[in-house]
Amino acid sequence: MDRNFATGLRSLIDHLALRGVAMLSVRQGDERLRITLGKGATPRARAEAVTIAAAGPGIFHARHPGGADLACIGAGDFLFPVASLCDDDEILEQEGAVVGFGTPLIRKGCKA
C-alpha cells in the first residue's frame, strides 16, 4: 500500500472518529468502500507529517507564477494545483525540477 494513501486513509478515519461518525460507505461504479468504526473508537495522534506527492509528470513550481501561495505542476500550457502552502510547510523538490508521478513534493507542517 502506498505510504501517502495509508497516511491519508488514517487521517480520514481520525477525522470521522472525532466527529462521532460510525460508518462511511462510498460507491463508484461496481466498486464500494465501507469504513466502520467500532463503539468508543478514538483517533490516534498523528505520528508523522503528511507528504504530498506529484499526481503526474511535469515541471514543479513551489509558488504559482501569479504569486499565490499555491504549489503547482506545469505540463505544457496547463498548471495543475498541488497544494496551498503555509509557512510551516517543507518544500522537498527544487523550483523548476522535472517530476514524475509519486515524486514527494511537500511535507505539510500546518493543517491547511
C-alpha positions in Angstrom: 0.0 0.0 0.0 1.3 3.4 -0.9 2.5 5.4 2.2 0.7 8.6 1.2 -2.5 6.6 0.7 -2.2 4.9 4.1 -1.5 8.3 5.8 -4.5 9.8 4.0 -6.7 6.9 5.0 -5.6 7.1 8.6 -6.3 10.9 8.6 -9.8 10.3 7.2 -10.6 7.7 9.9 -9.3 10.1 12.6 -11.5 12.8 11.2 -14.6 10.6 11.2 -13.9 9.4 14.8 -13.5 12.9 16.1 -16.9 13.8 14.7 -18.7 10.7 16.0 -19.3 9.1 12.6 -19.9 5.3 13.0 -19.8 4.3 9.3 -18.9 5.7 5.9 -19.9 4.0 2.6 -18.7 5.1 -0.8 -19.6 3.6 -4.1 -18.1 4.3 -7.5 -19.4 2.1 -10.3 -19.1 -1.5 -9.2 -16.6 -0.8 -6.5 -17.6 0.0 -2.9 -15.6 1.1 0.1 -17.1 0.8 3.6 -15.4 2.1 6.8 -17.0 1.1 10.0 -15.7 2.4 13.3 -16.4 0.4 16.5 -18.0 2.0 19.6 -15.6 4.1 21.5 -13.2 4.4 18.6 -10.6 7.0 19.4 -8.3 8.6 16.9 -4.6 8.1 17.2 -2.3 11.0 17.3 -0.6 11.7 14.0 3.0 10.4 14.4 4.3 11.8 11.1 3.7 14.8 8.8 1.7 14.3 5.7 3.8 14.3 2.5 2.1 15.4 -0.8 3.4 13.7 -3.9 3.0 14.6 -7.6 -0.2 13.3 -9.2 1.5 13.3 -12.6 4.6 14.4 -14.6 5.6 18.0 -15.2 7.6 20.9 -14.0 7.3 21.7 -10.3 6.6 25.3 -9.2 6.7 25.9 -5.4 4.7 29.0 -5.9 2.1 29.8 -8.6 3.6 32.1 -11.3 0.9 34.7 -10.4 2.4 34.9 -6.9 -0.2 32.9 -5.0 0.9 30.5 -2.2 -0.1 27.5 -4.3 2.3 24.9 -5.4 1.6 23.5 -8.9 2.9 21.3 -11.7 3.2 22.7 -15.2 2.5 20.4 -18.1 2.5 22.1 -21.5 0.3 25.2 -21.3 -1.5 23.9 -18.2 -0.9 24.4 -14.4 -2.2 21.7 -12.1 -2.6 22.7 -8.4 -0.7 20.5 -5.9 -1.4 22.2 -2.5 -1.9 25.5 -0.9 1.1 26.4 1.2 1.7 27.7 4.7 4.8 28.9 6.5 5.5 25.6 8.2 5.5 23.5 5.0 8.8 22.0 3.8 9.3 22.1 0.1 11.1 18.8 -0.9 11.7 19.5 -4.6 13.6 22.3 -6.3 11.7 25.0 -8.2 11.6 24.1 -11.9 12.5 20.4 -11.3 11.1 17.8 -13.6 8.9 15.5 -11.5 7.1 12.3 -12.2 4.1 10.5 -10.7 4.6 9.9 -7.0 7.6 12.3 -6.5 7.4 13.7 -3.0 6.9 17.5 -3.3 5.8 19.0 0.0 5.8 17.9 3.7 2.8 19.7 5.3 3.6 21.4 8.6 0.2 23.0 9.1 -3.4 22.0 8.9 -4.1 23.7 5.6 
